[in-house]
Amino acid sequence: MVRPSPVEASTHAWEQWLKLAGAKNVSAQRGVRFSLAELAMQAAIDGGGVVLGRVVLAEGDVAAGRLVRPFTITLPLEDSYFLVRLSAGPPRQEIQCFREWLFGSLGTSRRRAANGRV
């Protein structure tokens, strides 16, 4: 029996995903580990296995047909990210433009993920 090997740095994330998916007799310990998400994604593109990845990082490769999203299961992120700036005065124009681009991109990714269209 051929089993896909998890190509991902985090065994913990695989354990969580397998549990959420109700998978039985699949080891999260098996497979190659990468310290960079980009390397794990490229390994999956090259046929090296299955990768758990962030939607925002994978959506371009999914849209181009290099990756497929075989399941609609989504793990919630354990990490949080913050955009911060000095509170004195209005934000500079370039900071405001970056903020609008960032939040627009994240909104697009969320809508695609919610519709299963990564």
ROKE-102048 format. One line per field, with one value per residue (C-alpha): residue number from 0; residue in three letters; x negated, y, z negated. Coordinates in steps of 0.02 Angstrom, whole numbers, plus 50000, padded with zeros to 5 digits. Example, Ala and Ser with C-alpha at 12.3 -4.5 7.8 and 13.67 -1.06 7.14 Angstrom:
<atoms>
n	0  1;
res	ALA  SER;
x	49385  49316;
y	49775  49947;
z	49610  49643;
</atoms>
This chain:
<atoms>
n	0  1  2  3  4  5  6  7  8  9  10  11  12  13  14  15  16  17  18  19  20  21  22  23  24  25  26  27  28  29  30  31  32  33  34  35  36  37  38  39  40  41  42  43  44  45  46  47  48  49  50  51  52  53  54  55  56  57  58  59  60  61  62  63  64  65  66  67  68  69  70  71  72  73  74  75  76  77  78  79  80  81  82  83  84  85  86  87  88  89  90  91  92  93  94  95  96  97  98  99  100  101  102  103  104  105  106  107  108  109  110  111  112  113  114  115  116  117;
res	MET  VAL  ARG  PRO  SER  PRO  VAL  GLU  ALA  SER  THR  HIS  ALA  TRP  GLU  GLN  TRP  LEU  LYS  LEU  ALA  GLY  ALA  LYS  ASN  VAL  SER  ALA  GLN  ARG  GLY  VAL  ARG  PHE  SER  LEU  ALA  GLU  LEU  ALA  MET  GLN  ALA  ALA  ILE  ASP  GLY  GLY  GLY  VAL  VAL  LEU  GLY  ARG  VAL  VAL  LEU  ALA  GLU  GLY  ASP  VAL  ALA  ALA  GLY  ARG  LEU  VAL  ARG  PRO  PHE  THR  ILE  THR  LEU  PRO  LEU  GLU  ASP  SER  TYR  PHE  LEU  VAL  ARG  LEU  SER  ALA  GLY  PRO  PRO  ARG  GLN  GLU  ILE  GLN  CYS  PHE  ARG  GLU  TRP  LEU  PHE  GLY  SER  LEU  GLY  THR  SER  ARG  ARG  ARG  ALA  ALA  ASN  GLY  ARG  VAL;
x	50000  49933  49964  49933  49791  49818  49696  49704  49600  49731  49777  49899  49996  50008  50069  50203  50257  50263  50369  50487  50501  50538  50392  50344  50180  50085  49924  49886  49706  49680  49607  49481  49474  49431  49392  49462  49640  49581  49470  49612  49728  49599  49571  49759  49760  49616  49716  49629  49787  49928  49904  50002  49988  50060  50194  50112  49949  50030  50167  50058  49997  50173  50240  50100  50136  49969  50055  50229  50329  50399  50492  50593  50533  50448  50344  50358  50193  50113  50009  50065  49991  50007  49978  49917  49863  49827  49987  49930  50012  50095  50012  49894  49966  49854  49904  50088  50067  49978  50114  50252  50160  50125  50302  50374  50262  50308  50492  50477  50385  50517  50660  50574  50538  50717  50778  50651  50565  50396;
y	50000  50170  50305  50489  50551  50712  50843  50971  51038  51017  50842  50926  51005  50836  50754  50887  50873  50683  50688  50818  50714  50556  50468  50300  50204  50351  50406  50591  50540  50473  50578  50714  50870  51045  51200  51317  51310  51357  51203  51091  51165  51140  50960  50928  51013  50899  50745  50717  50694  50787  50954  51050  51231  51401  51449  51616  51528  51390  51483  51534  51356  51288  51415  51368  51182  51140  51090  51025  51039  50862  50901  51049  51023  51178  51187  51348  51439  51437  51590  51770  51912  52097  52251  52391  52571  52723  52793  52974  53060  52989  52842  52881  52854  52703  52621  52649  52577  52424  52399  52409  52287  52165  52161  52152  52003  51916  51944  51869  51717  51692  51700  51576  51457  51468  51421  51280  51371  51408;
z	50000  50048  49921  49949  49843  49747  49808  49669  49526  49391  49332  49211  49354  49441  49282  49264  49446  49444  49286  49361  49520  49420  49504  49429  49445  49521  49437  49420  49386  49562  49702  49736  49628  49688  49587  49722  49787  49961  49970  49911  50043  50179  50126  50142  50314  50364  50313  50147  50044  49961  49875  49745  49794  49765  49890  49926  49975  50078  50172  50320  50347  50329  50454  50575  50556  50476  50313  50275  50116  50094  49932  49868  49689  49621  49462  49364  49345  49175  49219  49225  49325  49291  49395  49282  49305  49200  49126  49143  49291  49445  49534  49676  49850  49888  49724  49761  49937  49868  49737  49868  49982  49839  49773  49949  49988  49826  49859  50032  49961  49826  49951  50067  49923  49861  50034  50051  50193  50114;
</atoms>
